[in-house]
Amino acid sequence: MPSSKPLDRFDIRIIELLQRDGRCSNLELAEKIGLSASPCLTRTKRMEQSGIISGYRAQVTLDKLGSNVVVFSEITLMSHYPADFRKFEMGTSKYHEIVECYNVSGGYDYLLKIIAPNVSMFQELMERLLEDEIGIAKFASRIVLRQPYQRRVDPLTVIATGGSSWK
């Protein structure tokens, strides 16, 4: 949802810093961006109320909790009526192992990111999805071997300026 007031460099900087450290106090945030505490808090609250900042969460290192496997599954549906998409999305949303779901263009309809304790549990999940009869015609899965890097900060300047920072 776009903000009614355009974002300026201070707003972008606030979001960038909060993406890196959501526990940063307003005072620390204000000092880092060069504003006093009151306008900094006003800007942050405005971006929260407009939905630009949608929440704060903890980053968890899954490997510290136990064994896990990350799998990306490409899903093709049997038919493509709006009700078929809704049925699939409702059916997959009940499984907590499916942590991300994207409706995509190209050779398949959805890309799912699935995190399971092991490959066997992933396979059981896929079998349950097929048994649920939510419209899956076929699927192909890719097991993640390693993750060389992960960006925890979205490219805000590029998005907010429409790519003008590339020039």
Buried (B, 14 or more C-beta within 10 A) or exposed (E): EEEEEEBEEBBBBBBBBBBEEEEBEBEBBBBBBEBEBEEBBEBBEBBBEBEBBEEEEEEEEEEEEEEBBBBBBBBBBEEEEEEBBEBBEEBBEEBEBBEEBEEEEEEBBBBBBBBBBEEEBBEEBBEEBEEBEBBBEEBEBEEEEEEEEEEEEEEBBEEBEEEEEEE
